[in-house]
Amino acid sequence: MIEAMRTDTGDTTGAVGGAATHTADAVLRALNPAAVEDAVRKAAAAEIMPRFRQLAAHEVLEKNGPHDLVTVADRLAEEHLTAALTSLLPGSLVVGEEAVHADPAVLAALGGDAPVWIVDPVDGTRQFVHGDPGFATLVTLALRGELLASWTYAPALDLMATARRGAGAELNGRPLRRSAPVAGAALDVAISHYDFTTDEQKRVLAALETEGVVPRPCGSAGLEYLHIAGGELDAVAFSWENAWDHAAGLLLVHETGGASGTVAGEPFRITGGNALPFTAARDAETARRILGLLAAAN
């Protein structure tokens, strides 16, 4: 099983504002995690929660189809976070879901030398639109494809999960501990929702409809990763690779002892170009089992 994150960066400078000399250790030293958490909470309080169950019809639009929605809350929360996060870490950039939708060239920052904030302002927009509290704001700090720190905030559920490279993960200030699946129990797996998959993707994911595996359509991707980290879910199997959907959760899962990988047996790259589907799971054995089933059908 090939895990998703590299940990082999060396520190060559203490500067964060100087372009190509950034290192992961320098960026982490410059980071104020509490200030980032505060920024995430304030964005949700100002732009998301006042509109929860209060959206007018003209404030909800389709992006790429009837199931792919965007609201005024998504856009304003991303603008709020973009201003706040870049001020906390001068020289950093933002790759946000709505910014990329407006200009796909924004994605190139993921492979650049500047620290990047990866932002999904409302992960689970469909749930948000329908008044379901199962949505989250996802923020991840990355450098040259390496995930350094993440914040998964479900404001309607009062859940804040954080992770930091090599330092573990917490939920509402309490450590999240690794927990392996119960031996012999069926694996609970959240998969790409049928409304967002092609016929071919449905065919491959159907390989998980087998003895000992219980697949179900996913909700908010960020919260499904939190369910893995908290031991409530065994794995996910996803057929899309948008960095803003997966970055925060992948770090959360890895910092609680989980594993991830693609059907090609490679790490999942937030910069894109992955062999799909991919999985993240509570442990490496579960990840290998899920990938074996998917690879056989791929």
Buried (B, 14 or more C-beta within 10 A) or exposed (E): BBBBBEEEBEEEEEEBEEEEEBBBBBBBEBBEBEBBBEBBBEBBEEBBBEBBEEBEEEBBEEEEEEEBBBBBBBBBBBBBBBEBBBEBBEBBBBBBBBBBBEEEEBBEBBEBBBBBBBBBBBBBBBBBBEEBBBBBBBBBBBBBBBBBBBBBBBBBEEBBBBBBBEEBBBBEEEEBEBBEBEEEEEBBBBBBBEEBBEEEBEEBBEBBEEEEBEBEEBBBBBBBBBBBBBBEBBBBBBBBBBBBBBBBBBBBBBBBBBBBBBBBEEBBBBBEEBBBBBBBBBBBEBBBBBBEBBBEEB
